[in-house]
Amino acid sequence: MGKWLKCTIGKGMFSDEVTATIKFGGESLAVFVPRSYVEETPQPRVKVRAFVEGGKAFVVLPDESQTSVRVDPTDLQPA
């Protein structure tokens, strides 16, 4: 299911991408994502595929590797 995930946005290597940095489990991860998957206002967020079950949330990021990480369910917002 498509959701928005809170993140921090930075410059990408190319004009059509940005760096999305997400926080999870006390760590952070930065990945390059297409600019079309990002909203910068009112707060930065990236469109992800999310799966929530039993109070645990997992997302698949829209980066080249389709990175999958467990995140805090409160960092997800409806798409």
mmCIF file of the C-alpha atoms, coordinates in Angstrom:
data_MODEL
# 
_entry.id   MODEL 
# 
loop_
_atom_site.group_PDB 
_atom_site.id 
_atom_site.type_symbol 
_atom_site.label_atom_id 
_atom_site.label_alt_id 
_atom_site.label_comp_id 
_atom_site.label_asym_id 
_atom_site.label_entity_id 
_atom_site.label_seq_id 
_atom_site.pdbx_PDB_ins_code 
_atom_site.Cartn_x 
_atom_site.Cartn_y 
_atom_site.Cartn_z 
_atom_site.occupancy 
_atom_site.B_iso_or_equiv 
_atom_site.pdbx_formal_charge 
_atom_site.auth_seq_id 
_atom_site.auth_comp_id 
_atom_site.auth_asym_id 
_atom_site.auth_atom_id 
_atom_site.pdbx_PDB_model_num 
ATOM 1  C CA . MET A 1 1  ? 0.000  0.000  0.000   1.00 0.00 ? 1  MET A CA 1 
ATOM 2  C CA . GLY A 1 2  ? 1.348  3.450  -0.875  1.00 0.00 ? 2  GLY A CA 1 
ATOM 3  C CA . LYS A 1 3  ? 2.178  5.732  2.053   1.00 0.00 ? 3  LYS A CA 1 
ATOM 4  C CA . TRP A 1 4  ? 4.256  8.807  2.764   1.00 0.00 ? 4  TRP A CA 1 
ATOM 5  C CA . LEU A 1 5  ? 7.287  8.417  5.036   1.00 0.00 ? 5  LEU A CA 1 
ATOM 6  C CA . LYS A 1 6  ? 8.782  11.347 6.950   1.00 0.00 ? 6  LYS A CA 1 
ATOM 7  C CA . CYS A 1 7  ? 12.362 12.055 5.920   1.00 0.00 ? 7  CYS A CA 1 
ATOM 8  C CA . THR A 1 8  ? 14.980 14.723 5.376   1.00 0.00 ? 8  THR A CA 1 
ATOM 9  C CA . ILE A 1 9  ? 15.649 15.849 1.806   1.00 0.00 ? 9  ILE A CA 1 
ATOM 10 C CA . GLY A 1 10 ? 19.037 16.793 0.349   1.00 0.00 ? 10 GLY A CA 1 
ATOM 11 C CA . LYS A 1 11 ? 20.570 17.290 -3.065  1.00 0.00 ? 11 LYS A CA 1 
ATOM 12 C CA . GLY A 1 12 ? 20.934 14.329 -5.392  1.00 0.00 ? 12 GLY A CA 1 
ATOM 13 C CA . MET A 1 13 ? 23.682 13.609 -7.866  1.00 0.00 ? 13 MET A CA 1 
ATOM 14 C CA . PHE A 1 14 ? 21.437 14.483 -10.818 1.00 0.00 ? 14 PHE A CA 1 
ATOM 15 C CA . SER A 1 15 ? 18.712 17.091 -11.334 1.00 0.00 ? 15 SER A CA 1 
ATOM 16 C CA . ASP A 1 16 ? 15.914 14.495 -11.365 1.00 0.00 ? 16 ASP A CA 1 
ATOM 17 C CA . GLU A 1 17 ? 16.787 12.933 -7.989  1.00 0.00 ? 17 GLU A CA 1 
ATOM 18 C CA . VAL A 1 18 ? 17.213 13.872 -4.335  1.00 0.00 ? 18 VAL A CA 1 
ATOM 19 C CA . THR A 1 19 ? 18.752 12.273 -1.288  1.00 0.00 ? 19 THR A CA 1 
ATOM 20 C CA . ALA A 1 20 ? 16.120 11.066 1.178   1.00 0.00 ? 20 ALA A CA 1 
ATOM 21 C CA . THR A 1 21 ? 17.400 10.374 4.684   1.00 0.00 ? 21 THR A CA 1 
ATOM 22 C CA . ILE A 1 22 ? 15.151 8.316  6.934   1.00 0.00 ? 22 ILE A CA 1 
ATOM 23 C CA . LYS A 1 23 ? 15.545 7.454  10.590  1.00 0.00 ? 23 LYS A CA 1 
ATOM 24 C CA . PHE A 1 24 ? 14.777 3.990  11.914  1.00 0.00 ? 24 PHE A CA 1 
ATOM 25 C CA . GLY A 1 25 ? 15.708 2.186  15.111  1.00 0.00 ? 25 GLY A CA 1 
ATOM 26 C CA . GLY A 1 26 ? 18.135 4.883  16.230  1.00 0.00 ? 26 GLY A CA 1 
ATOM 27 C CA . GLU A 1 27 ? 19.948 4.783  12.888  1.00 0.00 ? 27 GLU A CA 1 
ATOM 28 C CA . SER A 1 28 ? 19.611 6.717  9.658   1.00 0.00 ? 28 SER A CA 1 
ATOM 29 C CA . LEU A 1 29 ? 19.837 5.736  6.010   1.00 0.00 ? 29 LEU A CA 1 
ATOM 30 C CA . ALA A 1 30 ? 20.313 8.008  2.988   1.00 0.00 ? 30 ALA A CA 1 
ATOM 31 C CA . VAL A 1 31 ? 19.293 6.866  -0.490  1.00 0.00 ? 31 VAL A CA 1 
ATOM 32 C CA . PHE A 1 32 ? 18.899 8.541  -3.875  1.00 0.00 ? 32 PHE A CA 1 
ATOM 33 C CA . VAL A 1 33 ? 15.255 8.627  -4.974  1.00 0.00 ? 33 VAL A CA 1 
ATOM 34 C CA . PRO A 1 34 ? 13.497 10.139 -7.998  1.00 0.00 ? 34 PRO A CA 1 
ATOM 35 C CA . ARG A 1 35 ? 12.330 13.694 -7.316  1.00 0.00 ? 35 ARG A CA 1 
ATOM 36 C CA . SER A 1 36 ? 8.819  12.642 -8.417  1.00 0.00 ? 36 SER A CA 1 
ATOM 37 C CA . TYR A 1 37 ? 8.517  10.485 -5.253  1.00 0.00 ? 37 TYR A CA 1 
ATOM 38 C CA . VAL A 1 38 ? 9.140  13.398 -2.892  1.00 0.00 ? 38 VAL A CA 1 
ATOM 39 C CA . GLU A 1 39 ? 7.062  16.176 -1.347  1.00 0.00 ? 39 GLU A CA 1 
ATOM 40 C CA . GLU A 1 40 ? 9.014  18.890 0.418   1.00 0.00 ? 40 GLU A CA 1 
ATOM 41 C CA . THR A 1 41 ? 6.124  20.863 1.934   1.00 0.00 ? 41 THR A CA 1 
ATOM 42 C CA . PRO A 1 42 ? 4.511  21.101 4.413   1.00 0.00 ? 42 PRO A CA 1 
ATOM 43 C CA . GLN A 1 43 ? 7.099  18.616 5.732   1.00 0.00 ? 43 GLN A CA 1 
ATOM 44 C CA . PRO A 1 44 ? 9.588  16.529 3.771   1.00 0.00 ? 44 PRO A CA 1 
ATOM 45 C CA . ARG A 1 45 ? 8.359  13.043 2.919   1.00 0.00 ? 45 ARG A CA 1 
ATOM 46 C CA . VAL A 1 46 ? 8.925  10.304 0.368   1.00 0.00 ? 46 VAL A CA 1 
ATOM 47 C CA . LYS A 1 47 ? 6.363  7.987  -1.239  1.00 0.00 ? 47 LYS A CA 1 
ATOM 48 C CA . VAL A 1 48 ? 6.979  4.348  -0.242  1.00 0.00 ? 48 VAL A CA 1 
ATOM 49 C CA . ARG A 1 49 ? 5.298  0.969  -0.330  1.00 0.00 ? 49 ARG A CA 1 
ATOM 50 C CA . ALA A 1 50 ? 4.408  0.165  3.272   1.00 0.00 ? 50 ALA A CA 1 
ATOM 51 C CA . PHE A 1 51 ? 3.310  -2.945 5.104   1.00 0.00 ? 51 PHE A CA 1 
ATOM 52 C CA . VAL A 1 52 ? 1.995  -2.730 8.664   1.00 0.00 ? 52 VAL A CA 1 
ATOM 53 C CA . GLU A 1 53 ? 1.218  -5.827 10.677  1.00 0.00 ? 53 GLU A CA 1 
ATOM 54 C CA . GLY A 1 54 ? 1.087  -6.427 14.401  1.00 0.00 ? 54 GLY A CA 1 
ATOM 55 C CA . GLY A 1 55 ? 2.222  -2.878 15.179  1.00 0.00 ? 55 GLY A CA 1 
ATOM 56 C CA . LYS A 1 56 ? 5.359  -3.269 13.036  1.00 0.00 ? 56 LYS A CA 1 
ATOM 57 C CA . ALA A 1 57 ? 5.889  -1.269 9.853   1.00 0.00 ? 57 ALA A CA 1 
ATOM 58 C CA . PHE A 1 58 ? 8.155  -2.097 6.938   1.00 0.00 ? 58 PHE A CA 1 
ATOM 59 C CA . VAL A 1 59 ? 8.707  0.073  3.884   1.00 0.00 ? 59 VAL A CA 1 
ATOM 60 C CA . VAL A 1 60 ? 10.221 -0.416 0.459   1.00 0.00 ? 60 VAL A CA 1 
ATOM 61 C CA . LEU A 1 61 ? 12.027 2.743  -0.619  1.00 0.00 ? 61 LEU A CA 1 
ATOM 62 C CA . PRO A 1 62 ? 11.856 3.947  -4.245  1.00 0.00 ? 62 PRO A CA 1 
ATOM 63 C CA . ASP A 1 63 ? 15.631 3.818  -4.702  1.00 0.00 ? 63 ASP A CA 1 
ATOM 64 C CA . GLU A 1 64 ? 17.460 1.776  -7.331  1.00 0.00 ? 64 GLU A CA 1 
ATOM 65 C CA . SER A 1 65 ? 17.879 -1.197 -4.952  1.00 0.00 ? 65 SER A CA 1 
ATOM 66 C CA . GLN A 1 66 ? 14.303 -1.105 -3.603  1.00 0.00 ? 66 GLN A CA 1 
ATOM 67 C CA . THR A 1 67 ? 15.748 -0.976 -0.073  1.00 0.00 ? 67 THR A CA 1 
ATOM 68 C CA . SER A 1 68 ? 13.481 -2.435 2.613   1.00 0.00 ? 68 SER A CA 1 
ATOM 69 C CA . VAL A 1 69 ? 13.644 -1.255 6.245   1.00 0.00 ? 69 VAL A CA 1 
ATOM 70 C CA . ARG A 1 70 ? 11.564 -1.400 9.394   1.00 0.00 ? 70 ARG A CA 1 
ATOM 71 C CA . VAL A 1 71 ? 10.310 2.029  10.477  1.00 0.00 ? 71 VAL A CA 1 
ATOM 72 C CA . ASP A 1 72 ? 8.244  3.547  13.248  1.00 0.00 ? 72 ASP A CA 1 
ATOM 73 C CA . PRO A 1 73 ? 4.560  3.341  12.191  1.00 0.00 ? 73 PRO A CA 1 
ATOM 74 C CA . THR A 1 74 ? 4.055  6.924  13.422  1.00 0.00 ? 74 THR A CA 1 
ATOM 75 C CA . ASP A 1 75 ? 6.410  8.129  10.656  1.00 0.00 ? 75 ASP A CA 1 
ATOM 76 C CA . LEU A 1 76 ? 3.950  6.922  8.000   1.00 0.00 ? 76 LEU A CA 1 
ATOM 77 C CA . GLN A 1 77 ? 1.145  9.071  6.600   1.00 0.00 ? 77 GLN A CA 1 
ATOM 78 C CA . PRO A 1 78 ? -1.699 8.161  4.249   1.00 0.00 ? 78 PRO A CA 1 
ATOM 79 C CA . ALA A 1 79 ? -1.012 8.726  0.556   1.00 0.00 ? 79 ALA A CA 1 
# 
